[in-house]
Amino acid sequence: MDDFALAADILLELRDRVAAGGEGSLYGDKNEALRDLDRLIRSPSAGAIQGLLAPTANLQELSMECGWGAEFNILAARLEKALGIA
């Protein structure tokens, strides 16, 4: 499996987690996160993935607000490792 195929699999895991979780609130927006993840699953880019995983970015904020911040950190670390951006 190449790096981007592995990244797409991890992005799908993230998408499943977002879809199953809460709506978010002030800082994290579920619909925005789903749109971002869908775009990256279709066309992964290391730079765009870095932005998605950045501290205080929408996805991280959403994960913390919905109680799965630790799981987000694990998935983010796997993505970074797969793409060599850690």
C-alpha positions, 0 to 999 in steps of 0.5 A: 500500500502506498503512502497516499492509499494508507493516508486515505484509509486513515482519513476514512477512519477520521471521517467515520469518527466525525460522522458518528460524533457531535455537531461541535459548537463555537470552534469545531464545525462537523459539516466543515470537517466532513467537507474537508475530509471528503475532499482529501479522501478524493484527492489527498495532499500532504500540505492540505492534510497538515493544515487539517491536523494543525493545532486549533484547526477545525478538526482538532477543535471538533474532536476536543469538543466532542470528547475524542481528542485523544483518538484524534491525536492517535489518528493524526500521528498515524497520518503524519507518519504515513506521509512523512510529515511528522 
